[in-house]
Amino acid sequence: MDECQSAIPAHDGDLHVVAAAHHIVKALGTTKNLSDDLRKILIDLDAHLSLITSNIDCKGGKGFVEVEERLKRVERKIVIWESDRIMIWDSGPKEASDYLEAVDEVQTLIDSLRGLSMNENQKQKELLHRASSLLQMAMSRLEEELIHMLVKHKQQSEPTYIPSPSSQRNVVYNESVVSLDNESAKEASSKNSCSDECGEYIVDLVPEHVIPDIKSIAKVMFASDYGQEFCEAFIGVRKEALEQHFDILENGKLSIEDVLKMEWCSLSTEMNKWTWSMKIIFCVYLMSEKRLCDQVLGEFGSVNSFCFLEIAKTTILCLLNFGEAIAMGPQEPEKLLRLLDMYETLADLVIDIDALFSEDGGSFVRLEFHKLLEGLADSVKAAFNAFGVAVSSNGSLYPFPGGGVHPLSKYVMNYISMFPEYCSTLNLLLEDQHSDVASLVSEPQCGPTASLSTSCPMACHLRSITSSLESNLHKKSKLYKDEALQHIFLMNNLHYMVQKVKGSELRPFFGDEWIRKHNAKFQQHEMNYERVTWSSVVLLLKDDNPGSSSLSKSAFKEKCKGFSVAFEEVYKNQTSWCIPDPQLREDLRISTSLKVVHAYRTFLGRNPAHVDDKCIKHTVEDVEKLLLDLFEGSPRSLRNSRRMMKT
Amino acid sequence: MTGTDQSSFLGRISIRRNQVNAMEGYHEQEIEDLELFQKQLSDRFAELLSAPDDAPTEAFLSISWIRKLLDVFLCCETECKAILLMERDAAQISKPPLDRLIPELLERVVKAMDICNAVTNGVELVRHCQKLAEIAVSALEQKPLGEGQARRAKKALVSLMSAMHVDDKESSVQKTAERSWSFGRRSGNKDRHHGHYRSLSWQVAKHWSASKQIHAMTMNLAAPRGPEASCLPAPVYILSLIIVFVMWVLIAAIPCQERSGLTTHLPINKHVNWTHSLAGIHDKIGEEWKKKEKKGMAGLLYEMQKMEKLGQSLIEFTDSYQFPGEKEKLDEVAAQVAELAEICRRMDEGLVPLQMLIREAFHRLVRNRTEFLDVLEQGAPVV
């Protein structure tokens, strides 16, 4: 208000001019439909003019009578609330605006009193002092009103429109190769993701109608140089509110030591919670908090971003530290999907994080999250490699009973069938290791059918994993002493792999060429089985002298006996073997039946003379029926069944 | 210790190892490296110990002193790791007694990471105190000083004192804080200054205790004896001791979750030359801690202690201040306010870089652990 000083009239003659101007200002002030700004200017002007008047008056001995009167009036308005137990803003809008007006008036009086030269004027000093004390009282009160208002209107509602964590993938994968049936795998693959648009979840952290009140307090506190107090109070309440929201998300505060020592099951849950909390905290709460800060503090410059950072910092550090703890932990294969979730969540959020903390003060936050993203990327790669190593090195000491589908095949195929959902991320992260792997499993690309999906980094890695699985299965098959069982085992497992690829999102990444090849592979094992098991048995029925019409009775008897002994041996063994897939089992039975039953029938047909109950232990129908007992996984002995058939 | 000193030291080890590796005299060279390293350590800690107790800048336990300590820590860590791992066959690391000592070291490293995080949160509390002190300063700098401004200063200072004297344990009782918010002041107690109360969210984890962490870190931490004292166990011990020591100083200086019983004796071997100054710093801080512990306080940070004293004196002044006040008293107060303003300025300059430095130490510990694990697991030498 430096201009005011120069405006003080030099001699009494100007008094009339001042008085006239004052009169006009007062008259204008009563006009309705004035804008707030204009009214404020008029009020200020009014105060200055009256001061000038009184300053001139005091030379004449009348003192600051009018100023004192005005001060007394506002003093009453402000002091009266000191003894009141009710909050001003709770009392009503009229009370609130009256109070703000009174504070404005005090501020105006102070400005004007300061604007006057202090000509050793005791009265002026005293008035200024009184006004300043009054201002302090009002500011202290406004701070309390602010806190009360912020606390009272803290919205506690949980956002329900982002899918809750319970609908997220919660299937726990254990190293102990848990078998997953198709259904749980399907259920587990219903991946959900926070929409790409982070900003669409903004909520009112404080009801909209309260914002103007908070703003009006901010305005008057900043104008009176109490901005620091405003910020401390605002930060205090908002920070605590954010921490409460964070608590509601059930993030158990964990030290790094806790995380590193945690069992996989709990860790998996915590990783899920982190993914979820990151989305909620950034997309909902921090976005909304930023908007609240912008609304309340937007016009006060750098204070805005300072307050936002202060409010957010501790919660962010908490999230950051859990991420760090995960990124530094040993990257076991079972962590892969959770790590991918964490990576993808953060990768989606970094743009928003950069935007939220774009000011200098927030550079630390931006930097830390970028570092964490890199750390998680490395973790994903490490876990992916660990998965590959685990697949090829999974060893067993004993053959898998029955030759069925090995749990490792189930685990690997179910696990990798989740990967297509992370295709773009995996392609990005596996890019640099791509060339090594691509050269190892280049087969599908050679053909003219090679397409983009079969040659992407993820596809190459997937095929490299299944080829590790194949070689591991070959190793495992060698544990069987019976060669025929080796073929059954490989047939079962290769068939399973092909079925899994055909029936899932994996298909485009493996390609038809792969499927054809692997179909051929398991069919080869099927044929090999038949050859190894049945060729020698059928050979027993072969005609030694194709020229002669029939065998001698003893030779016939001998052949019959040989056949039934061999058949019974196969029966005893192979009823305990297992082909879990009904179609595959049926196919194999039919082709076996064709081969064996046909040979037997021909053999008997060629020797009708010798056919009687005594030398033939099994009729053709018996053999046909007995073949149906094979591969059911329940061992039977023919002696028993024979007896049973007779009784 | 300047950067060039350090790089020349690292260069020396690297060149030496390349030349002498697998030759005779290797062990003698190692002993020489170790001695040089210990000599440097000794110098650095001696410099830290020689810091003045009370000085406008670089005082013992001041923000700039702690930043220096962290610099020393980062240097030592790099050099120790160089001595242990550079150009070395991993087989040497996985042999006894190192197969036991290294995992123990890594457990300490993990605990130290949590301490770094706890202390980072503690610095936030110090910054909160700084903001409150700044309010008091700007109020008391007004001339002439009105009673209103004096009351304003007092309000900020009382909040400052209560923020400083919050018991470590209260941090785990957030609910109390919440309740105090939701009372209107109209319900009674007029003196409550809940306006500046800040919830203490520095918690690392439930039941986590800084002093227990230190205690656990000192377990099995014994100086190598006999022939071990001059070979690989020695740098492992040095690194462990420095990590524990630096973390202990941070906890003593900066507000942190649960610090009762912090005076735990650190097993510093005083018979070795290089630990003299380290032991000196330890004793000095330990005594100071014993004096202050009962009162419950925010930490031994020089600036905080200074702030506390000035704050108390200024509260007394504002309590009885009547406008316009005596000139003599006002001059005295003006000097105190100037001092408080200077402390705020130093906090303003130093706290954020300090926080960054603690974070850097944290990241360094993370990397350190990964490197050691790589050596242990893959059995491959780190270059």
Boltz contact constraints between the chains, C-beta under 6 A:
constraints:
  - contact:
      token1: [A, 85]
      token2: [B, 186]
      max_distance: 6.0
  - contact:
      token1: [A, 87]
      token2: [B, 184]
      max_distance: 6.0
  - contact:
      token1: [A, 129]
      token2: [B, 146]
      max_distance: 6.0
  - contact:
      token1: [A, 129]
      token2: [B, 323]
      max_distance: 6.0
  - contact:
      token1: [A, 132]
      token2: [B, 146]
      max_distance: 6.0
  - contact:
      token1: [A, 132]
      token2: [B, 148]
      max_distance: 6.0
  - contact:
      token1: [A, 133]
      token2: [B, 146]
      max_distance: 6.0
  - contact:
      token1: [A, 133]
      token2: [B, 147]
      max_distance: 6.0
  - contact:
      token1: [A, 133]
      token2: [B, 148]
      max_distance: 6.0
  - contact:
      token1: [A, 136]
      token2: [B, 148]
      max_distance: 6.0
  - contact:
      token1: [A, 136]
      token2: [B, 151]
      max_distance: 6.0
  - contact:
      token1: [A, 136]
      token2: [B, 152]
      max_distance: 6.0
  - contact:
      token1: [A, 143]
      token2: [B, 195]
      max_distance: 6.0
  - contact:
      token1: [A, 144]
      token2: [B, 185]
      max_distance: 6.0
  - contact:
      token1: [A, 147]
      token2: [B, 195]
      max_distance: 6.0
  - contact:
      token1: [A, 148]
      token2: [B, 184]
      max_distance: 6.0
  - contact:
      token1: [A, 151]
      token2: [B, 181]
      max_distance: 6.0
  - contact:
      token1: [A, 151]
      token2: [B, 182]
      max_distance: 6.0
  - contact:
      token1: [A, 228]
      token2: [B, 135]
      max_distance: 6.0
  - contact:
      token1: [A, 232]
      token2: [B, 131]
      max_distance: 6.0
  - contact:
      token1: [A, 232]
      token2: [B, 196]
      max_distance: 6.0
  - contact:
      token1: [A, 233]
      token2: [B, 195]
      max_distance: 6.0
  - contact:
      token1: [A, 236]
      token2: [B, 198]
      max_distance: 6.0
  - contact:
      token1: [A, 240]
      token2: [B, 199]
      max_distance: 6.0
  - contact:
      token1: [A, 243]
      token2: [B, 201]
      max_distance: 6.0
  - contact:
      token1: [A, 253]
      token2: [B, 203]
      max_distance: 6.0
  - contact:
      token1: [A, 253]
      token2: [B, 205]
      max_distance: 6.0
  - contact:
      token1: [A, 254]
      token2: [B, 205]
      max_distance: 6.0
  - contact:
      token1: [A, 255]
      token2: [B, 114]
      max_distance: 6.0
  - contact:
      token1: [A, 255]
      token2: [B, 204]
      max_distance: 6.0
  - contact:
      token1: [A, 255]
      token2: [B, 205]
      max_distance: 6.0
  - contact:
      token1: [A, 255]
      token2: [B, 208]
      max_distance: 6.0
  - contact:
      token1: [A, 256]
      token2: [B, 110]
      max_distance: 6.0
  - contact:
      token1: [A, 256]
      token2: [B, 113]
      max_distance: 6.0
  - contact:
      token1: [A, 256]
      token2: [B, 114]
      max_distance: 6.0
  - contact:
      token1: [A, 257]
      token2: [B, 110]
      max_distance: 6.0
  - contact:
      token1: [A, 257]
      token2: [B, 114]
      max_distance: 6.0
  - contact:
      token1: [A, 258]
      token2: [B, 205]
      max_distance: 6.0
  - contact:
      token1: [A, 314]
      token2: [B, 201]
      max_distance: 6.0
  - contact:
      token1: [A, 321]
      token2: [B, 117]
      max_distance: 6.0
  - contact:
      token1: [A, 328]
      token2: [B, 366]
      max_distance: 6.0
